[in-house]
Amino acid sequence: MTDLMDAPCALRKAIVRIEDRQTAASASPGPASLGHAPIDAAIGGGLARGRLHELFAATPEDGGSAAGFAAMLARLAAPGDAPLVWLRQQDAERQGGQLHAPGLAEIGIDPARLLLILLPDPVALLRAAADVVRCTELGAAVIELWRNPRALDLTASRRLALAAEASGVTTLLLRVEAEPAPSAAQTRWSI
């Protein structure tokens, strides 16, 4: 009989723990200052944390610069030493090169804090991204896609935006060799 009486109490405690985590995630800190007052002012005080932001390399040759900019934004947006996740298509590794640990360290990211995940195609990448962005323990996530995959539509970007808002994870959608299309991103950048 005691086990039957304890079950509702245990369930109630588990629900409270989950709600506490969700409340903490939704109370994300204020915007991350980019260190440039006019840009900060133009985007509402800085880069909004816990939101989806889209970054475009202006040309394919600008992919490295765009990746560096994404890394810098991830570092600014991630609180303290929170882990960072970078999801890339395998094509990005082949065509754009690998991330450079000493370069990441120079902009302030400890490479040991970064989890790099290579995925074979856009569909697998977006599925993994949807799961990763829901993880409240992360500081930021970079999702690197090449070209204009059919799987990345308004619905997919809305799914990522809602997950980022619910978890508090700043999500950066890095696009190389891509044309802007309708998106749920809060900001869009051309690098």
Disulfide bonds with the S-S distance in Angstrom:
none
